[in-house]
């Protein structure tokens, strides 16, 4: 694999090549693979890691996150790749978790969903977490007929974990990840991160939980930076669902039959 990387980097950067560029290239490839922009076997397949394929994958990523589309590992690209984000891939077909933000997503065949918090954070009080998780789920109820209820036998299992935690998908810096309805909708938060409820330093549990519930319901990531389904934190989310979020969830589950709120 090292020989493959060296030959690709040699072609890509057109000499001279050094250890720093090699490490940067490998990390970029790993990132593109993890979030669905390159096939999982790219690192051992020279045709998938050709200069053209690599640049096209970079362009696709740059286009999705709304930065200049250069096909290069420039400063805006590397800055985005180091930003805190959700662990769910941005593209469909590359993950066993969620499908893309479309009406063909697998959804729950019921409107009343239960959840359980089977492992709490070591950083926050249980009652604060309970309230925040309920608040996050209720935001999706605001625009649909979906309802959520905590239960000891809840269908959606919520846990605060670290590193390897038994689901085959260890945390590598991302804040959280979630599974699709087809795979049970579980939500896992990385408890090695600093979480907050309200003001102060740390990552906003309310925003992150609202985002992950979206995945548990079948939504993928959105390109709209103001939406809660934008994959990165922090962003300009206004603590309510954006019209883009509302459109997506209502495509999957329909509009709230008694909704008095604004919806697209």
C-alpha positions in Angstrom: 0.0 0.0 0.0 2.9 2.4 0.8 4.3 1.9 -2.8 0.8 2.6 -4.2 0.5 5.8 -2.2 4.0 6.9 -3.2 3.4 6.4 -6.9 0.1 8.2 -6.8 1.4 11.1 -4.8 4.4 11.4 -7.1 2.0 11.8 -10.0 -0.4 14.0 -8.2 2.1 16.5 -6.8 4.6 16.2 -9.6 7.8 16.2 -7.4 9.2 16.9 -5.0 7.4 14.6 -2.5 8.0 14.5 1.2 6.6 12.7 4.3 4.3 15.6 5.2 2.5 15.5 1.8 2.3 11.7 2.0 0.6 11.9 5.4 -1.7 14.7 4.3 -2.7 12.7 1.2 -3.4 9.5 3.2 -5.6 11.4 5.7 -7.5 13.0 2.9 -8.2 9.7 1.2 -9.3 8.1 4.5 -11.7 11.1 5.1 -13.1 10.8 1.5 -13.6 7.0 2.0 -15.2 7.4 5.5 -17.8 9.9 4.3 -18.7 8.2 1.0 -16.8 10.1 -1.6 -14.4 7.3 -2.5 -15.1 3.5 -2.5 -13.9 1.6 0.5 -11.4 -0.4 -1.5 -9.8 2.8 -2.9 -6.7 2.5 -0.7 -5.7 -0.8 -2.4 -6.9 0.0 -5.9 -4.7 2.3 -8.0 -7.4 2.9 -10.6 -9.8 4.3 -7.9 -7.0 6.5 -6.6 -5.8 7.9 -9.9 -5.2 11.6 -10.1 -8.5 12.1 -11.9 -10.6 10.0 -9.5 -9.0 11.7 -6.5 -9.6 15.2 -7.8 -13.2 14.4 -8.8 -13.9 13.1 -5.3 -12.4 16.2 -3.8 -14.5 18.3 -6.1 -17.6 16.4 -5.0 -16.8 17.0 -1.4 -16.1 20.7 -1.9 -19.3 21.1 -3.8 -21.3 19.4 -1.0 -19.9 21.5 1.8 -20.1 24.7 -0.2 -16.4 25.7 -0.5 -14.5 26.6 -3.7 -14.4 23.6 -6.0 -10.7 23.3 -6.9 -10.1 19.6 -6.8 -7.0 20.4 -4.6 -6.1 19.8 -1.0 -6.2 23.6 -0.3 -6.6 25.4 3.0 -10.5 25.6 2.9 -10.7 21.9 2.1 -8.4 20.9 4.9 -10.2 23.2 7.3 -13.5 21.6 6.5 -12.0 18.1 6.9 -10.8 19.0 10.4 -14.2 20.5 11.5 -16.3 18.7 14.1 -19.0 16.7 12.4 -21.4 13.8 12.4 -20.0 10.4 11.6 -22.7 9.4 9.1 -21.5 9.5 5.5 -22.7 12.3 3.3 -23.3 10.0 0.3 -25.6 7.0 -0.1 -24.5 3.6 -1.2 -21.3 3.7 0.9 -22.7 2.9 4.3 -25.0 0.4 6.1 -26.5 3.3 8.0 -28.7 5.9 6.2 -29.8 6.5 2.7 -29.6 9.9 1.2 -32.1 12.6 1.8 -34.8 11.2 -0.5 -38.2 9.7 -0.5 -36.8 6.2 -1.1 -35.2 6.1 2.3 -36.2 3.3 4.6 -38.6 4.7 7.3 -40.4 3.5 10.4 -43.8 1.8 9.7 -45.3 3.5 12.8 -45.9 7.0 13.9 -45.4 6.5 17.7 -41.7 5.7 18.5 -40.1 4.8 21.8 -36.5 5.3 22.8 -34.3 4.5 25.8 -31.1 6.0 27.0 -29.2 2.9 28.0 -25.9 4.6 28.8 -25.6 8.1 30.1 -22.8 10.6 29.7 -20.4 10.9 32.6 -20.4 14.7 32.1 -24.0 15.7 32.5 -26.9 15.1 34.9 -29.3 12.4 33.9 -32.4 14.6 34.2 -30.7 17.2 32.0 -30.0 14.6 29.4 -33.5 13.2 29.6 -35.0 16.7 29.0 -32.7 17.5 26.1 -33.3 14.2 24.3 -37.1 14.6 24.7 -36.8 18.2 23.4 -34.8 17.1 20.4 -37.3 14.4 19.4 -40.2 16.7 20.0 -38.8 19.1 17.3 -39.5 16.4 14.7 -43.0 15.9 16.1 -43.6 19.6 15.6 -43.9 19.2 11.8 -45.2 15.6 11.5 -47.6 13.2 13.2 -44.6 11.4 14.7 -44.5 11.1 18.5 -41.7 10.0 20.8 -41.8 8.5 24.3 -39.0 7.3 26.6 -39.4 3.6 27.6 -37.4 0.9 29.2 -38.0 -1.2 26.1 -37.5 1.7 23.7 -36.9 0.9 20.0 -34.3 3.6 19.5 -31.3 2.8 21.8 -29.3 5.9 22.8 -25.9 5.6 24.3 -22.8 7.7 25.2 -19.8 5.7 24.3 -16.0 6.1 23.5 -13.7 4.7 20.9 -14.6 1.1 20.0 -18.1 0.5 21.5 -19.5 -2.7 20.0 -21.2 -1.5 16.8 -18.3 -2.1 14.4 -17.8 1.6 13.9 -15.4 3.2 16.4 -15.3 6.9 17.0 -12.4 8.6 15.1 -13.1 12.2 16.0 -16.7 12.6 14.9 -19.2 13.8 17.5 -21.9 11.1 17.1 -23.5 8.7 14.6 -26.9 7.1 14.1 -28.3 4.1 12.3 -31.2 4.0 9.9 -34.7 2.7 10.8 -33.8 -0.5 9.0 -30.9 -1.0 11.3 -32.8 0.0 14.5 -32.2 3.7 14.6 -29.6 3.6 17.4 -27.9 6.9 18.4 -24.4 7.0 19.8 -22.6 10.1 21.2 -18.9 10.2 21.7 -18.5 10.8 25.4 -14.8 11.7 25.0 -16.0 15.0 23.6 -17.0 17.8 25.9 -20.8 18.1 25.8 -22.9 21.1 27.0 -26.6 21.9 27.6 -27.2 25.6 27.2 -24.4 28.1 27.2 -20.7 27.4 27.9 -17.8 25.6 26.3 -18.4 22.3 24.6 -20.7 20.8 21.9 -24.4 21.5 21.9 -26.2 18.2 22.9 -29.5 19.6 21.8 -28.4 20.4 18.3 -26.5 17.1 17.9 -29.3 15.0 19.3 -31.8 16.7 16.9 -29.5 16.0 14.0 -29.0 12.3 15.0 -32.8 11.8 15.4 -33.1 12.9 11.8 -30.8 10.0 10.8 -32.8 7.6 13.0 -35.9 8.7 11.1 -34.3 8.0 7.7 -32.8 11.4 6.7 -29.4 11.9 5.3 -27.2 15.0 5.3 -28.3 18.2 3.8 -26.2 20.7 1.8 -28.0 23.6 3.4 -25.7 25.1 6.1 -28.6 26.6 8.1 -30.4 23.2 8.4 -30.0 20.9 11.4 -29.1 18.1 8.9 -26.0 19.9 7.8 -23.2 17.5 8.9 -20.9 20.0 10.7 -20.9 21.8 14.0 -21.0 24.6 14.8 -23.2 26.1 12.1 -25.9 28.8 11.8 -28.8 26.6 13.0 -31.6 28.7 14.6 -32.8 26.0 17.0 -35.8 25.0 14.9 -36.1 22.9 11.8 -35.1 24.7 8.6 -37.6 24.6 5.6 -35.1 22.1 4.1 -35.4 19.8 7.1 -39.2 20.1 7.2 -39.4 19.3 3.5 -37.3 16.2 4.0 -39.1 14.8 7.0 -42.5 15.5 5.5 -41.6 13.7 2.3 -40.9 10.7 4.5 -43.7 10.8 7.0 -46.2 13.4 5.7 -47.3 16.7 7.1 -48.7 17.2 10.6 -52.4 16.8 10.3 -53.1 19.5 12.9 -50.1 21.6 12.2 -50.4 25.4 12.8 -46.7 26.0 12.2 -45.0 27.4 9.1 -44.0 24.7 6.7 -42.9 24.8 3.0 
